[in-house]
Amino acid sequence: MTRQINHSKPRTVPTVYFIGVSTTKSFIMKVYPSWSGILGLGAEIVGYDAPIHAPAEIYGSIVCHIKEDRLSMGALVTSHKIALLDATRDMFDYLDPYAELCGEISCISKRDGRLGGYPKDPIASGLAWEAFVEPVHWERTGRHVMCIGRVVRL
């Protein structure tokens, strides 16, 4: 069952959060309990609904809770990938190089008290791309690709 997070109350069981807009409607809420059992995590999933472009304080509150609560294991982030990172970048102990490059995170992990942020979409997209576009396609065809996204200054 999806519940709103009570930031003032520590978790009593290992918990993974799902940060989205309407988490109760997401399929992950149905499959995660089975995954948790299969993987031996013993963790429950708790949804956190926030409006698109929520105030930075909302993002800061959830990331602070995950970082400080010993049974909060991490989170899956959907619609808030860019805004959450923009609001909480300084709260992370580690950001994956893709998080720095893309300016977003979709996965928050916590290991040994260190909070990490990772964008899994570039990795999944790359694997999908490699599965259906042959390695020599661009050289062989002389074609080009245009990727539209956020402007990143290196």
N, C-alpha and C positions, 0 to 999 in steps of 0.2 A: 504494500500500500504506500502511496506517495503522501508525504507530509511536508509541511513547511518546517524549516529549520528554526529551532529555538536556540539562538546564539548564546544565551546566558546559561544554558544547561549542557554540561558535558555529556557525551554519548556514553551509553552503558554497554554497547556491543560494537565491534568493528563496523565502520560505516564508510561507504563510498557514496558520494553525492552526484546527482545529475542536475546540472545547472542549465536551465532552459526557459522557455516561455510558457509552455503548457505540458509539463512533464508527465502528468497523469495519462495523457493520450499516447505516450511513446511506447513502442514495442519493447524497449530495453527494460522497462519496469516489469515486464512479464518474464523475460528470459534471464535477467540477471540472477535471480535467486537460484536457478538451476546451474548457471555458470559458477556462481560462488561455491555451490556444493561440489561440483565436479573438480574445481581447482583447489578445494580445501581451504578456501578463504574464511569461511564462517562469517562473512560480512553481509550486512543488509544494504539496500540502496534506498536513499532518501532523496526525493525531488526537491528542487528549489526553483520556484517560478519567479521570474523578474521580468518586467516589461523591457522591450527593446530600448536601448540607450538609457538604461536605468542610471540613477545617480551614482557617482563614484563611491559613495558611502556604502551602498548596498554591496557592490563588488568587494570593497575592502572588508566589510563585515564577514562575508562568507569565507574569503581567503584567510583572514585572521583566525576564524574558527577552525578551519582545517589545519592551519599551521600549529595552533596552540593546543587543540584537543588531542589527547594521546590516542584515542580510538578512532579518530577521523583519518582515513587512509588516503583519500584523494578525491578526485572528481573527474567526471566527463563534462565537458563544456560544449554546448551546441551554438545557439544563436548569439552568444555573447563573447565569442572568441577574441575579437579585437578590442572591444570596449573593456572587457575584464582585464586584459593584459595592460592596456593603457592606464587603467586606474590603479593597478596593484603591482606593477613591474618591480618596484623597490622591495616588495615583500618576499620575493623569490630568492632562494639561495643559489639556484641554478636555472638557467634558461638554455634549452637546446639551441644549437646554431640556427636551425630552421625557425625557431621562435623569434630569434633576433632578426633574421632575414625577412620573414613574412609578417612580423608584428602581430602574431596571434598565437593562442594556445587552445588546444582542444582536450588536453589531458593534464591534470594536476596530480603529481605523485608525492608521497612523503616517505622517505627512508632515513632511518637513524636521525629523525628530527629535522632533516633538510627538505625543504619544499622545492620541487622541480616543476617546470612548465615545458610542455612539449606540444607541437602542432603535428598531429598524425595525418592530416589531410595531404600534405605534400608527399609524404612517404607512400600512402595508399594510392594517391594519384599517379605517382611515378611507377609503382609496381603495375598498376593497371595499364598505363601507357606502354610500358615495356612488353606487356603480354600481347598487345595487339598491333604495335607498330614495329616492324623489323628494324634492327639496328642501322642498316644502310639506307633506309627509306629516303632520307633527306638528300643524301649524296646522289642516290640513283635517280630520283625524280626531279631534283632541283626545286622542290616545293619549299614553302616557308610556313611557319606557324606564328600566330600572334596570341600571346597570353595577356589577358586583361586582369588587372588587379590593383592592389595598393601600391603607390609610389614608394620605393625604398631607396634611401640615400645611404650608400656605403661609405 
